[in-house]
Amino acid sequence: MAKKKTTIKKKVVKKNNQYEVYNFRFNEVKEHVDNLNTPEEKILYLEYVKKEKMNQSEGLDLEFYVPGPTFVEKVENEIAFIKKESELKTKSIKPIESTDKIVWLKNRQDFVALFDVLMNVGFVSYKKDKFVSLSKHFSWIDEEMTSEQLKHLKNNIKNKTEVYQVSDEMKIIVDKLQNQS
């Protein structure tokens, strides 16, 4: 049977306001930061490690001779990244402001007839259901507009019943739009 390699996670113990700094090896510090829960805990820990590294006075520091960013620069970059990441998360959580719908003041048949012609001629585009799109952006004076109501009105206008006739003003507009195409 093959031996399995097991890794033991180091547990950070806070004693007298001191954390483990993992001998200032950035990869180990970063691994510990990834295990912390909140951005505040991560930043607090990184600030502590940075402060300890800057207060370290063990003689010659070899990282100045190695190309690339120093340990402190890496920690500062990580702090900046965590701050930016938490800002973006809080911005995305904010609710989107709702906009007012455009209120159609004339009769409902005119609305359906006009937008049906505008969509057929190509002045207005829609991706899926045109009635759902219209009901999201428009309402009537007395109530909210639903896609089912719009479908019902369109079917009734096509049947040309007297109750659902388009007004004379709208007939002129619809005729002119249809003749342009």
N, C-alpha and C positions, 0 to 999 in steps of 0.2 A: 504494500500500500504506500502510495506517495505521500510525502509529508506536505501538509498544507501550511502555507505561510500565513501567519496571523499577525495582524498589526494591532498594537495597543494604542488607543487614542489617549493622548495626554490630557489630563483633566487640569484645568486652570484653577488654581487655588488662590484665593485672594486673602493674603495675610497682612494685616496692618497696612491696608491700602496699597498693597503691592501685587502686581500680576506677574505671571510667567512671561518672559520676553523671548523665549526660545533662542537664546544666544544671538539675537538679532539676525536670524536667518529669515529673510522675507517670505519665502515659500511657506515656512511653518507658521509664521505670524498670519499670513493671508489665509491659511487653512483654518486657523482658529477664528479669524474674523468671519469667515463664511459660516461657521457654526453658531455665531451669535444671532439673536433674534431680531432686534430692532436696529434701525440706523443709528439711533442715539448711543446704544451700547457699543456698536462697531466704532463709531467716531471717538467715543470716550477711550476705548481700549487703544486705538491707533495713536491718539494724542499722548496717552501715557507711554507707549512704547517709543514714540518719537522723542518725548522729553527724556526718557531714560537713556536713549542712544546719544542724545546731545550732551547729557551730563556724564557720560561714560568717559573715564580718563585712564585708560589702561595703556597708555603709551601710543605707539605708532598704529595708525589705522590703515590697513592695507587696501580698503575699498577705494581710496583716492587714486590708487595706481591701476585699478581695473577699469576698463572702458565701460561706459554706460552710466545710467543713473545711480546715484548713491542710495543707501538704505533710506535715508531721511527723505530724499526726493520721491522714492517709490511710495513711502508712507503718505506723503503729502498728496501725491497723485491719487492714491486709493481713497483718502479722505474727500478729495474734491469729487471723485467719481460717486461715492456714496451719497454725498450731499445732492449732487445733480440727479441721481437716480431717485432719491426720496422726493425731490421737488417735482419730478415728472409724474411720479405715482400720485402725489396729492393733487396735481393739476388734472389728471385723468379721472379722478374720483369726483371732482366737482360736477354737479348736475348741469346739463346743458340748458341754457335759458330757452324757454319756449317762446315762440314767436306768435304774434296775433295772426289769425287767418283773415283772408280777404273776404269781405261780406258782399254777397251778391244781392243787390237791392230790387231787381226786377223779378219777373216771374221765372219759375224754375225751368220751364220748357225752353225759354230763351238761352239759359245757361247751357243746358245739355246740347242744344242745337248748335250754338256757337262753338263750343269746344270740340264737338264732334267734327265739325267742318275744319276747324283749325288743325286738328290732329290729322285728319285725312289729307289735307292739302300740304302739310309738312311744316307749318309754322310752329307747332308745339310737338315735342317728342316725349315719349314715355317708354319705359323699359319693360314693365310687366303689365299690370292691370291699370289701364288709364283711369278707371273710376276710383280706384284706391288712391292713385296719385292726386286726383282732383279733390277728393274728400279730405286729404291731409292739408291742403293749402287754402281751401275755400269753405265758407259756410253760408247759410241763408240767414235772413233777418231773424226768423223766429226759432230756428233750431240748427243743430249741427248737421252737416251733410254726411250721408253714408253712401258707400259704394252700391249697396242694394237699391237705395232710392234712385240713384242715377241710372242704374241698369233698367229699372222699372220705367222711369220716365222716357228713356231712349226707345224702349220697345213700344210704349204707348204713342210716341210721336210718329214712329214708323207706321203704326196702324192708322194714323191720321184721324183719330176720333176728335170730335169737336171740342171736347174738354181740354185736350192737350195740344191745341194749336199754338204755333209760334206767333209772336206779335208781328205786326206789320213792319215795325222798325227793324226787327231782327231778320225778317225775311229778306229785306233789302240788303243787309250786310252779308247774310249767308249766300244769297244769289251772286253778289259781287265777288265774294271769295271763291265760290265754285267756278265762276267764269274765268278767274285769273289762272286757275290751274290748267 
